[in-house]
């Protein structure tokens, strides 16, 4: 699992800013308490000195340092008790002068050993959602706000299930896919159907949930993705080529890629090659992908090479969307 460098940078910066604000608040509180209670300042100064006394006693030659160290410790505990009493008597908490990290697991560093702490994962998820929202409307789109009202419970020509029954099945599968990401039996989804049936909405729901669970998610349209592959290969300007290369690395390396509107691109031999590279590389690396398209699998076989269609049919669970265009229904309701 790896977040984009820009996402990790912004999340780490937020973590550091939070730590700095807490340190500044503690410094202000300490000044206020010391001004109000000079005795507390004296106690803190003396407590710091006891550390050096313990070290000196433990290093002293020719004598057992144990008794001396115990005396110092007892005195130390007495000072701490007096300090606590003064703070409580004057309306402060017993820990008012103690450093209190927001995350005790990592002490606000964001890492527990070599493992990213949950607090930093949460911030990365929030920053990633901001990034996703630039292309994908994540405002109110979640599994909780998804409505079945626009899917008819009546039979649909040529289909065994009604549009609502079909969508209830698709919704449950997509919800489980997102919430159990990495542990769900299905790894790749192909959302197929005409425009206005909720494919992009469900893609947004998946993106939000997977991102909030601490995985790296990249969303983009097929047109943009293949344009970046083309720029990487053919751009004359090195800066443009390097930027495109970074983008293609994102597409290949993220935990979940959501490729929207496959089939809207101009299908040139280069695009065919780029699509095969994208699909095959992610499969080989064990990375998961959700593709949405207006194409049926029959149209996929007609449009793309046998190698591509074979991988999409064999490695992706195809979810056919059908029913009446939701946008048209909403327009009629105005």
Secondary structure, 3 states (H helix, E strand, C coil): CCCCHHHHHHHHHHHHHHHHHHHHHHHHHHHHHHHHCHHHHHHHHHHHHHHHHHHHHHHCCCCCCHHHHHHHHHHHHHHHHHHHHHHHHCCCCCCCCCCCCCCCCCCCCCEECCEECHHHHHHHHHHHHHHHHCCCCCCCCCHHHCCCCCCCCCCCCCCCCCHHHHHHHHHHHHHHHHHCCCCCCCCEEEEECCCCCCHHHHHHHHHHHHHHCCCCEEEEEHHHHHHHHHHHHHCCCHHHHHHHHHHHHHHHHCCEEEEEEECCCCCCHHHHHHHHHHHHHHHHCCCEEEEEECCCHHHHHHHCCHHHHHHHHHHCEEEECCCCCHHHHHHHHC
